[in-house]
Amino acid sequence: ITSSEVVDSQDQGGSRATVFDILRVPKHRNLAAVGCGLYALQQFSGINAVVFFSSAVFREIGVRSQVLASVAVAATNVVGSLIAATLIE
């Protein structure tokens, strides 16, 4: 099955292509692999890294209550997400 066959079958009212139909095309399979790889790699950077290491950072700088500091980080994350959601949508 080629990518043009998938598009043609959808345009003519044929059955919808499944994920497996799309992944049979080498180009689509490679694009999906790159997308999944980027998704996995982003977990090692950004806000996930900040949240994961926040307790250790707060402990190192001498904050007495790491729980309250972690709650502050989480609350900041929620507020930032809400602001971003309103601006983007």
KAZIZI-V677993 format. One record per residue. PHI is phi as a letter, one per 30 degrees, with the letter a starting at -180 (none if undefined). PSI is psi as a letter, one per 20 degrees, with the letter a starting at -180 (NA if undefined). Layout:
phi:PHI psi:PSI
phi:PHI psi:PSI
This chain:
phi:none psi:p
phi:c psi:r
phi:d psi:h
phi:d psi:h
phi:d psi:h
phi:d psi:g
phi:d psi:g
phi:d psi:g
phi:d psi:h
phi:d psi:h
phi:d psi:h
phi:c psi:j
phi:i psi:j
phi:d psi:a
phi:d psi:q
phi:d psi:q
phi:d psi:q
phi:c psi:r
phi:e psi:h
phi:d psi:h
phi:d psi:g
phi:d psi:g
phi:d psi:i
phi:d psi:h
phi:d psi:p
phi:e psi:h
phi:d psi:g
phi:d psi:h
phi:d psi:g
phi:d psi:g
phi:d psi:h
phi:d psi:h
phi:d psi:g
phi:d psi:g
phi:d psi:g
phi:d psi:h
phi:d psi:g
phi:d psi:h
phi:d psi:g
phi:d psi:g
phi:d psi:h
phi:d psi:i
phi:d psi:i
phi:c psi:j
phi:b psi:r
phi:i psi:b
phi:d psi:h
phi:d psi:g
phi:d psi:h
phi:d psi:g
phi:d psi:g
phi:d psi:g
phi:c psi:j
phi:d psi:h
phi:d psi:g
phi:d psi:g
phi:d psi:g
phi:d psi:h
phi:d psi:g
phi:d psi:h
phi:d psi:i
phi:j psi:j
phi:d psi:p
phi:d psi:g
phi:c psi:n
phi:d psi:h
phi:d psi:g
phi:d psi:h
phi:d psi:g
phi:d psi:h
phi:d psi:h
phi:d psi:g
phi:d psi:g
phi:d psi:g
phi:d psi:g
phi:d psi:h
phi:d psi:g
phi:d psi:g
phi:d psi:g
phi:d psi:g
phi:d psi:g
phi:d psi:g
phi:d psi:g
phi:d psi:g
phi:d psi:h
phi:d psi:h
phi:d psi:h
phi:d psi:g
phi:d psi:NA
